[in-house]
Amino acid sequence: MTQILIAGAISLAVSILLTPVLIKVFSRQGFGQEIRDEGPESHKAKRGTPSMGGVAIITALWAGYLGAHLVGLIGNGQGPSASGLLVLGLATALGLVGFLDDFIKIRKQRNLGLNKTAKSVGQFLAAIIFGILLLQFRNGAELTPASEHLSYARDINVISLTAVGFVFFCWLVVAAWSNAVNFTDGLDGLAAGSAAMVMGSYVLITFWQFRQSCELLGVSDDKAGCYQVRDPLDLAVVAVAAGGACLGFLWWNAAPAKIFMGDTGSLALGGLIAGLSITTKTELLAVVLGALFVAEIISVVVQIAFFQTTGKRVFRMAPFHHHFELGGWAETTVIIRFWLLTAIACALGFTLFYGEFLSLQS
């Protein structure tokens, strides 16, 4: 528990202190955000706002994680785990892809960075390597960071993906979540605030999995309600470090934003959600927890599909947070209401998670 608190405190402090430094550096270098010409008129005033703030999120994430483990090792605690390092590695790799995309946008002063193929290849390679490594690193209880089964609140044992199918599934999950958060990052503080809530939910889920771990309880059958998750406590450290990093960044990213996270931050945060959902065996539950991100990417898919088949649009503009802006909602109104929807989704998701646990106790 101490490591969890330390990780959150360090990541929050690093993020909130590092971000203004990046604002000054990026402003001096002219690393300003380009704005879509077809976007809402009110967004034109944001042109030139420093971008690539995701650097602060990733730095704070690693600082919180490593700082907590350094303190833990001094107190004879456990060091970093395979699960935690793999999730962090995925987030960092995706953050690097996003950084390249942001850097190209800034250097060429356009709203398009890496082309779709290059970005997709980067996401593909990160996801495939992540998926392969997840099936390695068995611990004393013969648990790997992930299993070949689809999961809801734990493995659905009747649905086995096989090793090859699992790696392919990892790619789909990573691509979906990283793009979903990327699409959501269109309003000041929307992605950072929403991601912080999802990370908070995963702190609760992983800590509960640790307290009810089959390995800790000395039980071999998870039908008794225990969880066969490798390194749940370390995953809680990852989640709280990510949440703290998001909150610290949100201090400067809230409307009116002094800096944007850019693809550097949004792809990394999407990778965190994907990685945590797979390593905690909650892939389907994550759809509920991150319902806002899911709705955002679905709105884009629906808009494109409907326009290509009928020539008409379902939304005034996609992602659909812009639909409400163009409908007359103030930007802050959209943000706050979407935050509320995220809070409701996270509460519902954790209720479903705990309800599943209780159902196995009866």
BALO-744064 format. One record per residue (C-alpha): residue number from 1; residue in one letter; x, y, z. Coordinates in steps of 0.02 Angstrom, whole numbers, plus 50000, padded with zeros to 5 digits. Layout:
# BALO-744064
> resi,resn,X,Y,Z
> NUM,a,X,Y,Z $
...
***
This chain:
# BALO-744064
> resi,resn,X,Y,Z
> 1,m,50000,50000,50000 $
> 2,t,50143,50119,50041 $
> 3,q,50219,50095,49868 $
> 4,i,50053,50140,49788 $
> 5,l,50042,50303,49886 $
> 6,i,50224,50346,49849 $
> 7,a,50205,50312,49663 $
> 8,g,50052,50426,49652 $
> 9,a,50136,50565,49751 $
> 10,i,50297,50562,49649 $
> 11,s,50211,50555,49480 $
> 12,l,50092,50696,49528 $
> 13,a,50235,50806,49588 $
> 14,v,50346,50771,49436 $
> 15,s,50204,50801,49314 $
> 16,i,50143,50962,49393 $
> 17,l,50320,51032,49408 $
> 18,l,50391,50971,49242 $
> 19,t,50246,51028,49132 $
> 20,p,50273,51217,49154 $
> 21,v,50457,51190,49113 $
> 22,l,50405,51105,48951 $
> 23,i,50284,51246,48914 $
> 24,k,50427,51372,48922 $
> 25,v,50548,51263,48822 $
> 26,f,50423,51216,48687 $
> 27,s,50360,51396,48673 $
> 28,r,50539,51458,48651 $
> 29,q,50569,51326,48515 $
> 30,g,50405,51365,48428 $
> 31,f,50334,51192,48457 $
> 32,g,50154,51248,48435 $
> 33,q,49999,51148,48390 $
> 34,e,49923,51160,48218 $
> 35,i,49732,51163,48212 $
> 36,r,49616,51078,48087 $
> 37,d,49548,51206,47965 $
> 38,e,49378,51119,47964 $
> 39,g,49369,51117,48154 $
> 40,p,49259,51227,48265 $
> 41,e,49296,51411,48241 $
> 42,s,49332,51434,48427 $
> 43,h,49481,51316,48412 $
> 44,k,49574,51431,48291 $
> 45,a,49632,51535,48441 $
> 46,k,49725,51381,48507 $
> 47,r,49847,51379,48361 $
> 48,g,50024,51393,48427 $
> 49,t,49988,51319,48598 $
> 50,p,50137,51208,48647 $
> 51,s,50111,51024,48609 $
> 52,m,50202,50861,48651 $
> 53,g,50155,50880,48835 $
> 54,g,50142,50692,48840 $
> 55,v,50329,50696,48876 $
> 56,a,50285,50755,49052 $
> 57,i,50157,50616,49073 $
> 58,i,50278,50478,49021 $
> 59,t,50421,50551,49124 $
> 60,a,50310,50566,49278 $
> 61,l,50244,50390,49250 $
> 62,w,50419,50315,49253 $
> 63,a,50474,50427,49397 $
> 64,g,50327,50373,49504 $
> 65,y,50350,50189,49464 $
> 66,l,50539,50183,49488 $
> 67,g,50534,50299,49639 $
> 68,a,50407,50189,49727 $
> 69,h,50512,50034,49694 $
> 70,l,50671,50120,49752 $
> 71,v,50587,50159,49918 $
> 72,g,50517,49982,49921 $
> 73,l,50687,49903,49895 $
> 74,i,50760,50008,50036 $
> 75,g,50622,49939,50146 $
> 76,n,50651,49760,50084 $
> 77,g,50501,49766,49969 $
> 78,q,50482,49686,49799 $
> 79,g,50563,49762,49645 $
> 80,p,50485,49794,49474 $
> 81,s,50387,49651,49398 $
> 82,a,50375,49582,49222 $
> 83,s,50193,49637,49207 $
> 84,g,50227,49815,49263 $
> 85,l,50378,49838,49152 $
> 86,l,50289,49767,49000 $
> 87,v,50142,49887,49019 $
> 88,l,50260,50033,49043 $
> 89,g,50363,49976,48894 $
> 90,l,50208,49971,48784 $
> 91,a,50154,50145,48839 $
> 92,t,50329,50214,48809 $
> 93,a,50343,50134,48637 $
> 94,l,50176,50206,48584 $
> 95,g,50225,50372,48659 $
> 96,l,50380,50371,48548 $
> 97,v,50271,50341,48395 $
> 98,g,50163,50487,48450 $
> 99,f,50316,50596,48481 $
> 100,l,50376,50567,48302 $
> 101,d,50203,50611,48239 $
> 102,d,50197,50771,48343 $
> 103,f,50374,50821,48295 $
> 104,i,50337,50805,48109 $
> 105,k,50179,50909,48129 $
> 106,i,50276,51046,48217 $
> 107,r,50425,51046,48099 $
> 108,k,50317,51049,47942 $
> 109,q,50187,51163,48024 $
> 110,r,50039,51059,47970 $
> 111,n,49902,50960,48058 $
> 112,l,49964,50795,47986 $
> 113,g,50121,50709,48051 $
> 114,l,50162,50528,48016 $
> 115,n,50056,50456,47877 $
> 116,k,49929,50324,47924 $
> 117,t,50039,50182,47866 $
> 118,a,50190,50235,47968 $
> 119,k,50087,50263,48125 $
> 120,s,49998,50096,48103 $
> 121,v,50164,50006,48080 $
> 122,g,50230,50083,48241 $
> 123,q,50075,50029,48337 $
> 124,f,50082,49857,48258 $
> 125,l,50263,49825,48306 $
> 126,a,50238,49886,48484 $
> 127,a,50082,49778,48505 $
> 128,i,50156,49620,48429 $
> 129,i,50314,49627,48536 $
> 130,f,50205,49663,48688 $
> 131,g,50090,49516,48649 $
> 132,i,50233,49393,48625 $
> 133,l,50319,49445,48787 $
> 134,l,50157,49433,48886 $
> 135,l,50159,49244,48866 $
> 136,q,50335,49230,48937 $
> 137,f,50405,49260,49113 $
> 138,r,50318,49125,49216 $
> 139,n,50326,49152,49403 $
> 140,g,50328,49023,49543 $
> 141,a,50141,48996,49524 $
> 142,e,50164,48962,49337 $
> 143,l,50074,49124,49293 $
> 144,t,50126,49231,49144 $
> 145,p,50081,49417,49131 $
> 146,a,49933,49367,49022 $
> 147,s,49843,49211,48963 $
> 148,e,49778,49152,48794 $
> 149,h,49597,49171,48851 $
> 150,l,49476,49313,48822 $
> 151,s,49428,49394,48987 $
> 152,y,49290,49494,49070 $
> 153,a,49330,49511,49256 $
> 154,r,49438,49355,49245 $
> 155,d,49478,49229,49108 $
> 156,i,49332,49158,49009 $
> 157,n,49406,48983,49002 $
> 158,v,49289,48921,48865 $
> 159,i,49362,49049,48743 $
> 160,s,49544,49009,48703 $
> 161,l,49629,49116,48572 $
> 162,t,49786,49009,48554 $
> 163,a,49957,49093,48561 $
> 164,v,49949,49162,48383 $
> 165,g,49770,49219,48404 $
> 166,f,49814,49304,48568 $
> 167,v,49956,49404,48491 $
> 168,f,49839,49459,48350 $
> 169,f,49708,49503,48481 $
> 170,c,49838,49609,48573 $
> 171,w,49867,49708,48415 $
> 172,l,49680,49741,48396 $
> 173,v,49663,49795,48578 $
> 174,v,49817,49908,48575 $
> 175,a,49770,49988,48409 $
> 176,a,49590,50016,48465 $
> 177,w,49631,50095,48634 $
> 178,s,49776,50202,48574 $
> 179,n,49671,50272,48431 $
> 180,a,49519,50293,48543 $
> 181,v,49613,50403,48667 $
> 182,n,49695,50494,48522 $
> 183,f,49525,50539,48450 $
> 184,t,49462,50595,48621 $
> 185,d,49607,50716,48643 $
> 186,g,49521,50860,48553 $
> 187,l,49462,50970,48698 $
> 188,d,49561,51047,48839 $
> 189,g,49583,50919,48978 $
> 190,l,49456,50795,48911 $
> 191,a,49575,50650,48880 $
> 192,a,49685,50683,49032 $
> 193,g,49539,50696,49153 $
> 194,s,49449,50545,49083 $
> 195,a,49608,50440,49080 $
> 196,a,49643,50487,49262 $
> 197,m,49473,50415,49312 $
> 198,v,49502,50254,49216 $
> 199,m,49673,50238,49298 $
> 200,g,49593,50266,49468 $
> 201,s,49472,50124,49432 $
> 202,y,49618,50011,49390 $
> 203,v,49703,50055,49554 $
> 204,l,49550,49988,49645 $
> 205,i,49534,49835,49533 $
> 206,t,49717,49785,49543 $
> 207,f,49728,49812,49731 $
> 208,w,49573,49705,49755 $
> 209,q,49648,49571,49643 $
> 210,f,49804,49576,49753 $
> 211,r,49704,49557,49913 $
> 212,q,49604,49414,49837 $
> 213,s,49748,49334,49742 $
> 214,c,49740,49145,49727 $
> 215,e,49928,49140,49757 $
> 216,l,49914,49247,49914 $
> 217,l,49766,49148,49982 $
> 218,g,49846,48981,49939 $
> 219,v,49700,48930,49828 $
> 220,s,49722,48851,49657 $
> 221,d,49544,48864,49589 $
> 222,d,49486,49039,49542 $
> 223,k,49305,48980,49550 $
> 224,a,49321,49015,49735 $
> 225,g,49325,49199,49687 $
> 226,c,49512,49228,49696 $
> 227,y,49611,49300,49550 $
> 228,q,49749,49218,49450 $
> 229,v,49835,49379,49398 $
> 230,r,50024,49394,49396 $
> 231,d,50090,49548,49489 $
> 232,p,49924,49636,49531 $
> 233,l,50006,49746,49663 $
> 234,d,50138,49808,49541 $
> 235,l,50003,49844,49413 $
> 236,a,49919,49951,49547 $
> 237,v,50082,50049,49560 $
> 238,v,50080,50074,49371 $
> 239,a,49898,50130,49372 $
> 240,v,49919,50254,49515 $
> 241,a,50078,50325,49437 $
> 242,a,49982,50349,49274 $
> 243,g,49836,50429,49365 $
> 244,g,49951,50548,49459 $
> 245,a,50040,50595,49298 $
> 246,c,49873,50634,49214 $
> 247,l,49812,50740,49360 $
> 248,g,49974,50838,49368 $
> 249,f,49967,50871,49182 $
> 250,l,49783,50917,49193 $
> 251,w,49829,51063,49307 $
> 252,w,49906,51147,49153 $
> 253,n,49799,51062,49019 $
> 254,a,49629,51111,49089 $
> 255,a,49535,51245,48991 $
> 256,p,49606,51360,48936 $
> 257,a,49751,51241,48905 $
> 258,k,49929,51304,48920 $
> 259,i,49993,51146,48835 $
> 260,f,49924,50995,48740 $
> 261,m,49977,50815,48769 $
> 262,g,49982,50781,48582 $
> 263,d,49995,50607,48510 $
> 264,t,50143,50580,48627 $
> 265,g,50025,50575,48775 $
> 266,s,49865,50508,48697 $
> 267,l,49945,50356,48616 $
> 268,a,50040,50318,48778 $
> 269,l,49881,50331,48882 $
> 270,g,49789,50219,48760 $
> 271,g,49930,50094,48777 $
> 272,l,49914,50099,48966 $
> 273,i,49729,50058,48960 $
> 274,a,49760,49918,48835 $
> 275,g,49905,49848,48935 $
> 276,l,49815,49855,49102 $
> 277,s,49658,49775,49030 $
> 278,i,49757,49628,48961 $
> 279,t,49872,49600,49111 $
> 280,t,49728,49614,49236 $
> 281,k,49618,49500,49128 $
> 282,t,49481,49630,49110 $
> 283,e,49478,49662,48922 $
> 284,l,49288,49665,48907 $
> 285,l,49264,49759,49071 $
> 286,a,49382,49894,49006 $
> 287,v,49253,49935,48872 $
> 288,v,49136,49991,49011 $
> 289,l,49270,50084,49110 $
> 290,g,49330,50176,48954 $
> 291,a,49156,50197,48878 $
> 292,l,49190,50378,48830 $
> 293,f,49344,50330,48729 $
> 294,v,49245,50188,48649 $
> 295,a,49104,50306,48602 $
> 296,e,49227,50430,48526 $
> 297,i,49309,50304,48410 $
> 298,i,49141,50227,48363 $
> 299,s,49078,50400,48314 $
> 300,v,49224,50417,48193 $
> 301,v,49196,50244,48118 $
> 302,v,49009,50275,48099 $
> 303,q,49037,50446,48022 $
> 304,i,49160,50380,47893 $
> 305,a,49057,50225,47850 $
> 306,f,48893,50321,47835 $
> 307,f,48970,50459,47730 $
> 308,q,49056,50338,47611 $
> 309,t,48894,50238,47583 $
> 310,t,48764,50378,47580 $
> 311,g,48860,50540,47559 $
> 312,k,48779,50607,47718 $
> 313,r,48845,50635,47894 $
> 314,v,48774,50567,48056 $
> 315,f,48864,50698,48162 $
> 316,r,48901,50880,48124 $
> 317,m,49083,50831,48149 $
> 318,a,49175,50680,48217 $
> 319,p,49240,50637,48344 $
> 320,f,49072,50674,48420 $
> 321,h,49130,50796,48555 $
> 322,h,49143,50920,48410 $
> 323,h,48963,50879,48364 $
> 324,f,48904,50957,48526 $
> 325,e,49020,51106,48508 $
> 326,l,48950,51143,48336 $
> 327,g,48776,51121,48411 $
> 328,g,48807,51270,48526 $
> 329,w,48879,51191,48684 $
> 330,a,49024,51285,48762 $
> 331,e,49187,51187,48762 $
> 332,t,49193,51181,48952 $
> 333,t,49014,51116,48956 $
> 334,v,49059,50972,48841 $
> 335,i,49214,50932,48943 $
> 336,i,49127,50931,49113 $
> 337,r,48979,50829,49051 $
> 338,f,49094,50703,48968 $
> 339,w,49195,50692,49129 $
> 340,l,49033,50654,49221 $
> 341,l,48992,50518,49096 $
> 342,t,49165,50444,49121 $
> 343,a,49142,50446,49310 $
> 344,i,48976,50356,49290 $
> 345,a,49055,50228,49173 $
> 346,c,49198,50196,49295 $
> 347,a,49078,50176,49440 $
> 348,l,48973,50055,49337 $
> 349,g,49127,49959,49282 $
> 350,f,49191,49936,49459 $
> 351,t,49016,49886,49517 $
> 352,l,49012,49751,49383 $
> 353,f,49186,49695,49434 $
> 354,y,49140,49681,49618 $
> 355,g,48972,49604,49575 $
> 356,e,49059,49466,49479 $
> 357,f,49166,49431,49632 $
> 358,l,49013,49423,49745 $
> 359,s,48923,49307,49626 $
> 360,l,49062,49177,49653 $
> 361,q,49044,49188,49841 $
> 362,s,48864,49127,49843 $
***
